[in-house]
Amino acid sequence: MKTPVSLRTFPGSRVLLVLFLAAMLSGCMYPGPESRKTPGKAYRESINRVQAAVEAYQEEEGVLPILNASQDTPRYEKFLVDVVKLQQQGYLESIPAVAFEQGGSAYFLLLDEETSPVVKLMDLVTVQTVNDVQRQVDRYTNAHGGTPPTAEPLYPGLFSIDTAKLSGGSVKLISVYSGEPLELMMDSEGKVFADYAPDLMQLLEQQEPAASADQDLRPLLEQASYFVPVKSLPYLWMDGQPVPQP
């Protein structure tokens, strides 16, 4: 039997939290990369606490403590844990410091919500950066007859971004997986994504997990990390490398 997912409207006391979510999707400011230097132990303990609270809440209430999301919300942004509700109702003694609701730079998020809900982190620095670049790309595209600022082809149907044409200039973003620079790319219509191919390749080289030609590789990053690959495309194993699918 599938786990019921709560789609109830939030009471007035949740208005601020809903506004936080709206701000995240439109691109408000978040702490920079330096705020993400939380030790792995702290991440693990925070996730374990929220995981236990989610499970206890689901067992007693019969639904999951999540914020409402539209059907077209991407998987890695969709089922955000309502940590405020968990704290207010006594399932969490305190909200972990890494949480955006507590001034941190991540949202707690649920995956596999209908089978075995698992708590992960969604990095808001990555979300913020992609959203900022997306707005700049949209402005350029609208001002140039619908032509986005593409540079070199990276993959079939995907291109690097000519940041020299953007008002914000070059972009600096660090991967939550490898600590190396995380590059951005866009499709032919100007939709911006983070490119996790180097992180996937590094993981495949280190752990050598089975890579099926018809299976999305992103769950490998989920399983190897506390974070989800937010703002990403599906990746398939093609010609000996992970290739994003627009």
N, C-alpha and C positions, 0 to 999 in steps of 0.2 A: 504494500500500500504506500502511495506517495505521501510524503510529509506535507501537510497543509502549510501554505505560506500566507502569513497575515498580510492583507491588503487594506487594513482599516485606516481610516483617516486619523491623523494625529490630533490630539486635543490642543488647545491654545498654548499650553505650556511647552509644546514642541516647536513653536513658530521659529524661534531663534535657530534651532538645529536645522530646520528645513531651509532657512535662509543661508546657513553655512553651506549646505549642499548646492543650492543655486549659485552661490558665489564661486564654489569650486568649479562648477561646469562652465561658468563664464570667465573665470580666470582671475581670482583675487590673489593677493600676495601670500606666500607661504615662507616658512623658514628656509634658509639656503642649505646647501649640502653639508655645511659644518654641523647642522643640527641633527644629521642622520648618523653621526658617529656613535650611536648607541651600541654598547657591547652586545654581542650575540646572545649572551646569557640573559640580558635584560629583555631583548626581543622575545626570547623563548618563554621566559617567565610571564611576560605580558600576554602573549598569545595563549599560553596555558590557562591563565586566569580567565580570559574572555571565553575561551573554549568551554571551560567548566561552567561558566555562567550561562552561556547559550544552551548547553545541554540541560542544565537544571531548569531553565525557563521553559524550554520546549517540553520537557517532561511534565511540568506542572500546568502549563498554560495550553499545551497542544498546538502551539504555533511558534514560529521563529521570531525573535526580536530584531526585525529588520525594518529599514526605512523603505517607503514606497518607491518603486522605480517603474518607468515606462517599459513597454515590451521591446522597444528598439535600443534600450540602454545596453552598451557592450558588456559582455560577460564579466570582464575584469573591473567593471565600475558599478555593477548592478545591485547586488544584495549587501548593502552596507549595514553593519551591526549597529543597532540603536543602543550604544553604550550608556547614554543618559538614562534611558528607560531601565536598563539593567541595574544601574546604580540607585536610581530612585526607588526601585522595587526591592532592593536589598540583595540582588544577585551578585553585585560587585561592591566591594567595600569602597573602592575608589577607582576612578578612571585612570588607566595607565598613562604615564607621561608622554608616550609616543603618539597618543591619539590626538588628532586635530582638535577635538572638543576640549582637550586639556592643554592646548597650545603647542602640540607636537606637529610632525610633518607627515602623518599617515592616517588613513582610515582603516578600521578593522572591517574586513569583508568576508562574506561566506561563499564558498564554492561547494558544489555537489549538494545544493540545498534540498533537493528532493529525495536524496538517498542517504548520505552520511555527511551532514554539514561539517565543513572544515574551515576553521578561522585562518585567514591570511592577512597580510598588510598590503594596502594600495599606497604607493609612494606619491605624495602630492607635489613634490618638487618636479617629478617627471610630468605629472598632469599639468602643472602650471606652465612649465616650459613649452610643452607641445601646444597648449592652448594659446600662449602668447605668440608663438610662431604662426599658428593657424590664422590668428587675426591679422597678422602682418601679410601673410600670403593672400588672404582674402582681399585685403585692401589693394594690394598690387594687382591681383587678377581682375578686380572690378575696374581698376583704372586703366587697364591695358586690354580692353575688349575681350575679356574672358580667358586670356592667356596667362597661365601661372608662371612663376619665376623658376622654371626648371633649369637644371644644369646638366650634369652628365648622367647617362643611363646607368642604373645600378643593377637592376633586375628587370625581367620582362614586365613592362607596364609601370615601373617605378623608377624614380629619378632622385638625384641629390638636389638640394635647394640652393639656388643662387642667392646666398644671404647678402651679397653686396647690393642687391636690388631692394633689400628690405630695410625699413627704418631702424630696426634694432641691430643690424649688423650680424656679426658672427655669434653663434650660440655655443655655450659651454654647459654640458650636462654630463653627469657621471652615472654610470650604470650601478644600480643597487646590487647587481650580481658579481661583477668582476672588479669594480672600482676603476675601470677604464672609461675613457670617453664614450658616451653613447650618442651615436649619430642619428640624425633625423632624415627622413625621406618623404616623398609624396607621390601620389598617383597622378595620372594625366589630367585629372580634374582639380588638382590642388589640395587634396585631402592629405593632411600631415600625420605621420606615424613615427614611432621610435623603432629603430632597427636593432633587433636583438640577435641577429645572425652570429656576430662574433661571440656573444655569451653562450649561445647554443652550441657553437662549434667547439668552444673551450670545454664545455660540459661533456660533449660527446667524446672528445679526445681524452679527457681525464677518467670518465667513468665507463665509457663504451657501452651505453645502454642500447638496446635494440632500437633501430630507427626504421620504421615502416615507411614505404614510399607513399602511402595513401593516408597517413595518420599525422594529425597536427602535432608538432614537436613542442609546443609551448608548455604542455603539462610537465615536461621534464624540468623546466625552470621552477614550476610550482613546487614540485616534489623536492627539489634541491635547495630551496630557499624559503625564507619567511614571506617573501614578496611575490606578488603576481606581476606578469609582464603587461602592465597597463599601457594603453595607447599603442597596441600592436596589431599586426595582421597574423593570420595563420601561417605557419611555416611547414613546408614539406621537405623531405630529404630527396634531393635531386642532384645527380652527377657529383656525388661525394660532398655535398654541402647543404646547409639549411637555406631554403629559398622562400621568401615571403610571397604570399599569394594575394594579389590585389582583387 
